[in-house]
Amino acid sequence: MGDCKVECDSSNSLSFEQEKKPRGSNTSFSTKFVAKRFPQYFVALAANINGFALGAGWFWSSTGVPGMAKSGDLGDLTKSDRSWITSAPMLGALLACPITAICLNHLGRRNSLLWFSIPGSLSWFIIAFSNSIPVILVARVAVGIFCGLSGIIGPLLIAESVEAPFRGLLMCMFEFAICIGTLYVYIIGSFMDWHIQAIAAAIVPVVGFGVLIFVPESPYYLMEKDDYKGAVKSLCWLRGADAGHLISEEIEEVSQTVKNRRCDAHLSWREVLRDQAVMKPILLSIALMTFFQGTYINVVLNATVEIFQSAGSYDEYFSTILIGVIQIIATLVPMTLSDRIGRRILILVSLVMIVFSLIGLGLYFRLKNIYGESSQFMESISWVPLAALVGYIIACSIGIVPLSWVITAEIAPPKAKGLASGMAGIWGRVVGFAVIFTFWDLIQLLGNDGTYWLIASFNFAAGVVIYFFVPETRGKTLEQIQAHFEKSNTEKATKM
């Protein structure tokens, strides 16, 4: 195997040389190699373990809270207690947004995930061994901070570490990992005590810590910190030492991107608002987070017992596991197709499916109000709620839910990556918190049919916005994606 040689002169320019020497010869000759994929898969694995932990933390309450109520360890849980235990991670995720922005600029991608794994695990142990609701609420908020940070930095680490041709596949694995983590706590919570379920969740960040130790920092972050040798060393690790020709080209792209960032390193709010090449991707990221939360997927996954009871399922725990399995299978679609047919088309298809699924579910409840639950006609279509809900879960999983995170990470403007990630994350958490707390109020105000039709209308509007304004990012480097927004800004200025 050839050696990666890096030289940095006084002007901080890079000189990269890849040599391949025949045995017994002092003569060097250049050879073009193909980058290795296993190291990039390993980085994705490390980041996706945090996705697994995110799924476990986010949806633990689906079976954990009923387990608490059934055990009586915390006394009689009121409706308010259940609501706060369920929604506390969302508050933690809100707090994580400014923390994430700081960590991106000062700790880096890998180190942020590494060191926040420790409090993430400790929080679960506190939940497992505490019998105090206030203490559990504080620990749930801490879990939310870890989950919120992981949900933003995990995909970003993948985006900055892997090559464009299969970046979409590896980033979609993050959502797949979330689904596996969700099923993990569903199964454990269905068959074991909630204390054991919490301990099982605590193990995941520990595993993530052990894997992240062997992963290099993002080459983009290292270049930002003037660690030129470190950036090249990181790329050598990620692409393989034999991929010298590819690394020499890629390190120049990374270097140029960082230089462009430094030209606008200290953007004021006025400059951000004026620079459409920065503002447009930020607004699109905020819109994508709104559309993601507007699917109400977090409500469904946190209320599986009640939803399947209304759909005619008497074994609520089996139904909960079923929803987790369906979600995992459906998530395989964007993993295999996002780099073949594109992110945008999958999102649009999923939104169309969501609209029809929710229209069907709303229509069922309207007919139920007209004919009565015990009528022969309603008995003949009793399969509709379950079918509509399964279609809805599949629709969310194949496009809008996983790929909104992928595109948000890909279009984040290099000039203000921390700002963009922080703003999109904060807004997404605010909308998510509002969605969870207003869902049952909407049911009471509009009825089941009106609520589902309202959500369907919102998702239709989301599809229109995405069709006209969100660019396709399949097969494009981060530099090419940013060039798209800069080109649009230039063309607009020329017309004016």
C-alpha positions as CSV (number, residue, x, y, z in Angstrom):
1,M,0.0,0.0,0.0
2,G,1.3,3.5,-0.9
3,D,2.0,6.1,1.7
4,C,0.0,9.4,2.0
5,K,2.5,12.3,2.1
6,V,1.3,15.7,3.1
7,E,3.3,18.9,3.1
8,C,2.1,22.3,4.3
9,D,4.1,25.4,3.4
10,S,4.1,28.7,5.2
11,S,1.1,30.0,3.2
12,N,-1.0,27.1,4.4
13,S,-1.2,25.6,0.9
14,L,-1.4,21.9,0.6
15,S,0.9,19.6,-1.3
16,F,-0.4,16.0,-1.6
17,E,1.6,13.2,-3.1
18,Q,0.7,9.5,-3.6
19,E,3.5,7.2,-4.4
20,K,3.5,3.6,-5.3
21,K,6.9,2.0,-5.3
22,P,7.7,-1.4,-6.8
23,R,9.4,-3.7,-4.4
24,G,13.2,-3.2,-4.6
25,S,12.9,0.0,-6.6
26,N,13.4,3.7,-5.8
27,T,11.3,4.8,-8.7
28,S,7.9,6.3,-8.1
29,F,5.0,6.2,-10.5
30,S,1.5,7.6,-10.2
31,T,-1.5,5.3,-10.1
32,K,-5.2,6.1,-10.0
33,F,-7.1,4.2,-7.4
34,V,-10.7,3.8,-6.3
35,A,-11.6,5.0,-2.9
36,K,-12.4,2.3,-0.3
37,R,-15.9,2.2,1.0
38,F,-15.6,0.2,4.2
39,P,-14.1,3.2,6.2
40,Q,-17.0,5.3,5.0
41,Y,-19.5,2.6,6.0
42,F,-17.9,2.5,9.4
43,V,-18.3,6.2,9.9
44,A,-22.0,5.8,8.9
45,L,-22.3,3.0,11.4
46,A,-20.9,5.1,14.2
47,A,-23.2,8.0,13.4
48,N,-26.2,5.7,13.0
49,I,-25.7,4.1,16.4
50,N,-26.7,7.6,17.7
51,G,-29.7,7.4,15.4
52,F,-30.6,4.1,17.1
53,A,-30.3,5.8,20.5
54,L,-32.5,8.7,19.2
55,G,-35.3,6.3,18.2
56,A,-35.1,4.6,21.6
57,G,-35.2,7.9,23.4
58,W,-37.8,9.6,21.3
59,F,-40.4,6.8,21.4
60,W,-39.6,5.0,24.7
61,S,-42.8,6.5,26.2
62,S,-45.0,4.6,23.8
63,T,-44.6,1.4,25.9
64,G,-42.6,2.9,28.8
65,V,-45.4,5.2,30.1
66,P,-48.0,2.5,30.1
67,G,-45.5,0.3,31.9
68,M,-45.1,2.9,34.6
69,A,-48.8,3.3,35.0
70,K,-49.3,-0.5,35.2
71,S,-46.5,-1.1,37.7
72,G,-47.7,1.6,40.1
73,D,-44.1,2.4,41.1
74,L,-44.7,6.1,40.7
75,G,-48.2,6.1,42.2
76,D,-51.2,7.0,40.1
77,L,-50.0,8.7,36.9
78,T,-52.2,11.6,35.9
79,K,-52.9,12.6,32.4
80,S,-50.7,15.6,32.9
81,D,-47.8,13.3,34.2
82,R,-48.1,11.1,31.1
83,S,-48.1,14.1,28.8
84,W,-45.0,15.6,30.3
85,I,-43.0,12.4,30.4
86,T,-43.9,11.8,26.8
87,S,-43.1,15.4,25.6
88,A,-40.1,16.2,27.9
89,P,-37.5,15.0,25.3
90,M,-38.9,17.6,22.8
91,L,-38.1,20.3,25.3
92,G,-34.6,18.8,25.6
93,A,-34.3,18.8,21.9
94,L,-35.2,22.5,21.9
95,L,-32.3,23.2,24.3
96,A,-30.0,21.1,22.2
97,C,-30.4,23.4,19.2
98,P,-28.2,26.3,20.5
99,I,-25.9,23.7,22.1
100,T,-25.5,22.0,18.7
101,A,-24.6,25.3,17.0
102,I,-21.8,25.9,19.5
103,C,-20.6,22.3,19.3
104,L,-20.4,22.3,15.5
105,N,-18.0,25.2,15.6
106,H,-15.9,24.4,18.7
107,L,-16.0,20.6,19.3
108,G,-16.5,19.3,15.8
109,R,-18.9,16.6,14.5
110,R,-17.3,13.4,15.9
111,N,-16.3,14.8,19.3
112,S,-19.7,16.3,19.9
113,L,-21.4,12.9,19.4
114,L,-18.6,11.2,21.4
115,W,-18.8,13.2,24.5
116,F,-22.5,13.7,24.7
117,S,-22.9,10.0,24.7
118,I,-21.8,10.0,28.3
119,P,-24.6,12.2,29.8
120,G,-27.0,10.5,27.3
121,S,-26.4,7.1,28.9
122,L,-26.3,8.4,32.5
123,S,-29.7,10.0,32.0
124,W,-31.2,6.6,31.2
125,F,-29.8,5.1,34.3
126,I,-31.3,7.9,36.4
127,I,-34.7,7.1,34.8
128,A,-34.2,3.4,35.5
129,F,-33.5,3.8,39.2
130,S,-35.6,6.7,40.2
131,N,-39.1,6.7,41.6
132,S,-39.6,10.5,41.5
133,I,-41.5,12.0,38.6
134,P,-39.7,15.4,38.8
135,V,-36.3,13.6,38.6
136,I,-37.5,11.4,35.7
137,L,-38.7,14.5,33.9
138,V,-35.3,16.2,34.2
139,A,-33.6,13.0,33.0
140,R,-36.0,12.8,30.1
141,V,-35.1,16.4,29.1
142,A,-31.4,15.4,29.2
143,V,-32.2,12.4,27.0
144,G,-33.9,14.9,24.6
145,I,-30.8,17.1,24.5
146,F,-28.7,14.0,23.5
147,C,-31.3,13.0,20.9
148,G,-31.6,16.5,19.5
149,L,-27.9,16.9,19.1
150,S,-27.5,13.4,17.6
151,G,-30.4,14.1,15.1
152,I,-28.5,17.1,13.6
153,I,-24.8,16.2,13.9
154,G,-25.1,12.5,13.0
155,P,-26.3,13.1,9.4
156,L,-23.9,16.0,9.1
157,L,-20.9,13.8,10.0
158,I,-22.0,11.4,7.3
159,A,-22.6,14.1,4.7
160,E,-19.1,15.5,5.2
161,S,-17.3,12.2,5.4
162,V,-18.7,10.0,2.5
163,E,-18.6,10.4,-1.3
164,A,-21.5,11.8,-3.2
165,P,-22.5,8.6,-5.2
166,F,-23.6,6.8,-2.1
167,R,-24.0,9.6,0.4
168,G,-27.8,9.4,0.2
169,L,-27.8,5.6,1.0
170,L,-25.7,6.0,4.1
171,M,-27.6,9.1,5.3
172,C,-30.9,7.3,4.9
173,M,-29.5,4.6,7.2
174,F,-29.8,7.2,10.0
175,E,-33.6,7.1,9.7
176,F,-33.4,3.3,9.4
177,A,-31.4,3.3,12.7
178,I,-34.0,5.4,14.3
179,C,-36.7,2.9,13.3
180,I,-34.7,0.0,14.7
181,G,-34.2,1.9,17.9
182,T,-37.9,2.5,18.1
183,L,-38.7,-1.2,17.5
184,Y,-36.0,-2.0,20.1
185,V,-37.9,-0.2,22.9
186,Y,-41.3,-1.3,21.6
187,I,-40.3,-5.0,22.0
188,I,-38.5,-4.6,25.3
189,G,-41.3,-2.5,26.7
190,S,-43.9,-5.0,25.6
191,F,-42.4,-7.9,27.5
192,M,-40.3,-6.4,30.3
193,D,-40.5,-4.0,33.2
194,W,-40.0,-0.3,32.4
195,H,-36.9,-0.2,34.6
196,I,-35.3,-2.8,32.4
197,Q,-36.4,-1.0,29.3
198,A,-34.6,2.2,30.5
199,I,-31.4,0.2,31.2
200,A,-31.6,-1.3,27.7
201,A,-31.8,2.2,26.3
202,A,-28.8,3.3,28.4
203,I,-26.6,0.7,26.8
204,V,-26.9,2.1,23.3
205,P,-25.0,5.4,23.8
206,V,-22.2,3.4,25.5
207,V,-21.9,1.3,22.4
208,G,-21.9,4.4,20.3
209,F,-19.1,5.9,22.4
210,G,-17.0,2.7,21.9
211,V,-17.3,2.9,18.1
212,L,-16.8,6.7,17.7
213,I,-13.4,6.4,19.3
214,F,-12.1,4.9,16.1
215,V,-13.7,7.4,13.8
216,P,-11.8,10.5,12.5
217,E,-13.1,14.0,12.7
218,S,-14.8,15.5,9.6
219,P,-12.2,16.8,7.1
220,Y,-14.3,19.9,6.7
221,Y,-14.1,20.7,10.4
222,L,-10.4,20.0,10.6
223,M,-9.7,22.3,7.6
224,E,-11.8,25.0,9.3
225,K,-9.4,24.8,12.3
226,D,-6.3,25.0,10.0
227,D,-5.4,21.4,10.7
228,Y,-4.4,20.7,7.1
229,K,-2.5,17.5,7.9
230,G,-5.4,16.3,10.0
231,A,-7.9,17.0,7.2
232,V,-5.8,15.0,4.7
233,K,-5.2,12.3,7.2
234,S,-8.9,12.1,7.8
235,L,-9.5,11.7,4.0
236,C,-6.8,9.1,3.8
237,W,-8.6,7.1,6.5
238,L,-12.0,7.6,4.8
239,R,-11.0,6.9,1.2
240,G,-8.1,4.5,1.8
241,A,-4.4,5.4,1.5
242,D,-4.4,4.0,-2.0
243,A,-6.9,6.5,-3.3
244,G,-4.3,9.2,-3.5
245,H,-5.5,10.7,-6.8
246,L,-9.0,11.0,-5.5
247,I,-7.9,12.5,-2.2
248,S,-5.7,15.1,-3.9
249,E,-8.7,16.4,-5.9
250,E,-11.1,16.2,-3.0
251,I,-8.8,17.9,-0.5
252,E,-8.7,20.9,-2.9
253,E,-12.5,21.0,-3.0
254,V,-12.6,20.9,0.8
255,S,-9.9,23.6,1.1
256,Q,-11.7,25.8,-1.4
257,T,-15.0,25.4,0.5
258,V,-13.4,26.4,3.7
259,K,-11.8,29.4,2.1
260,N,-15.2,30.5,0.9
261,R,-16.6,30.1,4.3
262,R,-13.9,32.3,5.8
263,C,-14.7,35.1,3.4
264,D,-18.0,35.3,5.2
265,A,-17.0,33.8,8.6
266,H,-18.7,36.5,10.6
267,L,-22.1,37.0,9.0
268,S,-24.4,39.5,10.7
269,W,-28.2,39.0,10.6
270,R,-28.4,41.8,8.0
271,E,-25.9,40.0,5.8
272,V,-27.7,36.7,6.2
273,L,-31.0,38.3,5.2
274,R,-29.4,40.0,2.2
275,D,-27.5,37.0,0.9
276,Q,-30.1,34.8,-0.8
277,A,-27.5,32.1,-1.4
278,V,-27.5,31.7,2.4
279,M,-31.1,32.7,3.3
280,K,-32.8,30.5,0.7
281,P,-31.3,27.1,1.9
282,I,-32.0,28.2,5.5
283,L,-35.6,28.9,4.7
284,L,-35.9,25.6,2.8
285,S,-34.4,23.7,5.7
286,I,-37.0,25.3,8.1
287,A,-39.8,24.5,5.6
288,L,-38.6,20.8,5.4
289,M,-38.6,20.5,9.2
290,T,-42.1,22.0,9.3
291,F,-43.3,19.5,6.7
292,F,-41.7,16.7,8.5
293,Q,-43.4,17.5,11.8
294,G,-46.6,18.3,9.9
295,T,-47.0,14.6,9.0
296,Y,-47.8,14.1,12.7
297,I,-45.6,11.0,12.6
298,N,-44.3,11.7,16.1
299,V,-47.9,11.8,17.4
300,V,-48.7,8.4,15.8
301,L,-45.5,6.7,17.1
302,N,-46.1,8.0,20.6
303,A,-49.8,7.0,20.7
304,T,-49.8,3.6,19.0
305,V,-51.8,1.9,21.7
306,E,-54.7,4.3,21.4
307,I,-54.6,4.5,17.6
308,F,-54.7,0.7,17.2
309,Q,-57.5,0.3,19.7
310,S,-59.6,2.7,17.6
311,A,-58.7,0.7,14.6
312,G,-60.0,-2.5,16.2
313,S,-56.8,-4.0,17.5
314,Y,-57.3,-5.6,20.9
315,D,-53.7,-6.5,21.5
316,E,-52.2,-3.0,21.7
317,Y,-48.6,-4.2,22.4
318,F,-48.6,-6.6,19.4
319,S,-50.0,-3.7,17.3
320,T,-47.2,-1.4,18.6
321,I,-44.6,-3.9,17.5
322,L,-46.3,-4.3,14.2
323,I,-46.1,-0.6,13.5
324,G,-42.4,-0.7,14.3
325,V,-41.8,-3.6,11.9
326,I,-43.7,-1.9,9.1
327,Q,-41.8,1.3,9.6
328,I,-38.4,-0.6,9.3
329,I,-39.4,-2.4,6.1
330,A,-40.7,0.8,4.5
331,T,-37.6,2.7,5.4
332,L,-35.6,0.4,3.2
333,V,-37.1,2.1,0.1
334,P,-35.3,5.4,0.4
335,M,-32.1,3.6,1.4
336,T,-32.1,1.7,-1.9
337,L,-33.7,4.3,-4.2
338,S,-32.7,7.8,-3.0
339,D,-29.4,7.6,-5.0
340,R,-31.1,6.0,-8.0
341,I,-34.3,8.0,-8.6
342,G,-33.6,11.0,-6.3
343,R,-34.7,12.4,-3.0
344,R,-37.2,14.8,-4.4
345,I,-39.4,12.3,-6.3
346,L,-39.5,10.0,-3.2
347,I,-40.6,12.9,-1.0
348,L,-43.4,13.8,-3.5
349,V,-44.6,10.3,-3.8
350,S,-44.7,9.9,0.0
351,L,-46.7,13.1,0.4
352,V,-49.3,11.9,-2.2
353,M,-49.6,8.6,-0.3
354,I,-50.0,10.5,3.0
355,V,-52.8,12.7,1.6
356,F,-54.8,9.7,0.3
357,S,-54.2,7.7,3.5
358,L,-55.5,10.5,5.7
359,I,-58.4,11.3,3.4
360,G,-59.4,7.6,3.6
361,L,-59.1,7.6,7.4
362,G,-61.1,10.8,7.7
363,L,-63.8,9.4,5.4
364,Y,-64.1,6.3,7.6
365,F,-64.8,8.4,10.7
366,R,-67.3,10.6,8.8
367,L,-69.2,7.5,7.6
368,K,-69.0,6.2,11.2
369,N,-70.8,9.4,12.4
370,I,-73.4,9.0,9.7
371,Y,-74.2,5.2,9.9
372,G,-73.1,4.4,13.5
373,E,-70.4,2.2,14.7
374,S,-72.5,-1.0,15.0
375,S,-74.1,-0.8,11.5
376,Q,-73.6,-3.6,9.1
377,F,-72.1,-1.2,6.6
378,M,-69.4,0.0,9.0
379,E,-68.6,-3.6,10.0
380,S,-68.0,-4.4,6.3
381,I,-65.4,-1.7,6.1
382,S,-63.8,-2.1,9.5
383,W,-60.5,-2.9,7.9
384,V,-60.2,0.7,6.5
385,P,-58.6,2.4,9.6
386,L,-55.9,-0.3,9.9
387,A,-55.2,-0.2,6.1
388,A,-55.1,3.6,6.1
389,L,-52.8,3.7,9.1
390,V,-50.4,1.1,7.6
391,G,-50.4,3.1,4.3
392,Y,-49.7,6.3,6.2
393,I,-46.7,4.7,8.1
394,I,-45.3,3.4,4.8
395,A,-45.8,6.8,3.1
396,C,-44.0,8.7,5.9
397,S,-41.1,6.2,6.0
398,I,-40.3,6.1,2.3
399,G,-39.8,9.8,1.8
400,I,-40.6,12.9,3.8
401,V,-39.5,11.6,7.2
402,P,-36.0,10.3,6.4
403,L,-35.2,12.5,3.4
404,S,-36.1,15.8,4.9
405,W,-33.2,15.2,7.3
406,V,-30.9,14.2,4.4
407,I,-31.7,17.3,2.3
408,T,-31.5,19.6,5.2
409,A,-28.0,18.4,6.0
410,E,-27.0,18.6,2.3
411,I,-28.2,22.1,1.5
412,A,-26.9,23.7,4.7
413,P,-24.9,26.8,3.5
414,P,-21.2,26.4,4.2
415,K,-21.0,30.1,5.2
416,A,-23.5,29.5,8.0
417,K,-23.7,25.8,8.6
418,G,-24.0,26.1,12.4
419,L,-26.6,28.8,12.1
420,A,-28.6,26.9,9.5
421,S,-28.6,23.7,11.5
422,G,-29.5,25.5,14.7
423,M,-32.4,27.5,13.2
424,A,-33.9,24.5,11.4
425,G,-33.5,22.3,14.5
426,I,-35.1,24.9,16.8
427,W,-38.0,25.5,14.5
428,G,-38.6,21.8,14.0
429,R,-38.7,21.2,17.7
430,V,-41.0,24.1,18.3
431,V,-43.4,22.7,15.7
432,G,-43.0,19.2,17.0
433,F,-43.9,20.3,20.5
434,A,-46.9,22.2,19.3
435,V,-48.1,19.2,17.2
436,I,-47.9,16.8,20.1
437,F,-49.8,19.1,22.5
438,T,-52.5,20.3,20.1
439,F,-53.4,17.0,18.4
440,W,-56.0,15.9,20.9
441,D,-57.4,19.4,21.1
442,L,-57.8,19.3,17.3
443,I,-59.7,16.0,17.6
444,Q,-62.0,17.5,20.1
445,L,-62.5,20.7,18.1
446,L,-62.7,19.3,14.5
447,G,-63.5,15.7,15.2
448,N,-61.5,12.8,13.8
449,D,-62.6,13.3,10.2
450,G,-61.9,17.1,10.2
451,T,-58.5,16.6,11.9
452,Y,-57.2,14.0,9.5
453,W,-58.5,16.0,6.5
454,L,-56.7,19.1,7.8
455,I,-53.5,17.2,8.1
456,A,-54.0,15.9,4.6
457,S,-54.5,19.4,3.3
458,F,-51.3,20.6,5.0
459,N,-49.3,17.7,3.4
460,F,-50.7,18.5,0.0
461,A,-49.5,22.1,0.4
462,A,-46.1,20.8,1.5
463,G,-45.9,18.8,-1.8
464,V,-46.6,21.9,-3.8
465,V,-43.8,23.9,-2.1
466,I,-41.3,21.1,-2.4
467,Y,-42.1,20.6,-6.1
468,F,-41.4,24.2,-7.0
469,F,-38.6,25.2,-4.6
470,V,-36.5,22.2,-3.3
471,P,-33.7,21.2,-5.6
472,E,-32.6,17.6,-6.3
473,T,-29.4,16.8,-4.5
474,R,-28.8,13.2,-5.7
475,G,-25.3,12.6,-6.9
476,K,-24.1,16.2,-6.2
477,T,-21.2,17.2,-4.0
478,L,-21.8,19.7,-1.2
479,E,-20.0,22.3,-3.3
480,Q,-22.3,21.7,-6.3
481,I,-25.4,22.0,-4.1
482,Q,-24.2,25.4,-2.8
483,A,-23.3,26.5,-6.3
484,H,-26.9,25.9,-7.2
485,F,-28.1,28.5,-4.7
486,E,-25.3,31.0,-5.6
487,K,-26.2,30.6,-9.3
488,S,-29.9,31.3,-8.6
489,N,-28.9,34.4,-6.6
490,T,-26.7,35.6,-9.4
491,E,-29.4,35.1,-12.0
492,K,-31.9,37.0,-9.9
493,A,-29.5,39.9,-9.4
494,T,-28.8,40.0,-13.2
495,K,-32.5,40.2,-14.0
496,M,-32.9,43.0,-11.6
